[in-house]
Amino acid sequence: PVQWALAALLKGTEGVREQIRARTRDNLAFLQTAVRESAMQVLPVEGGWYATVRAPHTRSEEEWILHLLDRGVWCQPGHFFDFEAEPYLVLSLLTEPATFREGVSRIVSS
């Protein structure tokens, strides 16, 4: 039954998929603009809804994460994604835009 219904199920997700595409695209564009004049670098995004930021080596990855948590910013360390070097910060592009922009602003000003 699911195979017969698959076409209708997928068709019903078009609106949500477009909302996700728009949000991730807009958040990524904001992130790339925000880090342009900083010592941070956004790695190329090949798909998905995460962006990886290479932070300056002024702190260890753990120190970056703890510092950002103290500033109210939640992100994941690169070692969760098997990055061998550090520091990398992994951000969700699905985050509500106003919250994402505030978090990125706090990251860039750190």
Phi, psi and omega in degrees: 000322181294321179297321178292328183271351187305314181302316180291322179296315180293321179298325180289351182261001185303317181296316180293318179299320179292322177297318178296314179302315182296315182295313182294321179296314181292318179295320178296317179299317178297315180301313181298321177291318184295325183270353185307318183261018181245180177275005181266160181220132175272125176287154178303138179257124182257351180160177180083193182231034173239150171236142179250130180245128172273116181270157177296151183277041176276346177218158171288167179300316179298318179296321176300310183299314181295319178299314181292324175300319177298334179266007177083020181250127178256122173212171184252145177285151181299332182293342173295338183248019176067027171289130182279326179265175177212167000264135174236144177239132181249123185246142175276126177278357178277349182302142178308134189307314181296319178294318179299314182297319178295316179297316179296320178299320178292324177295311184295327182275002183279000000 
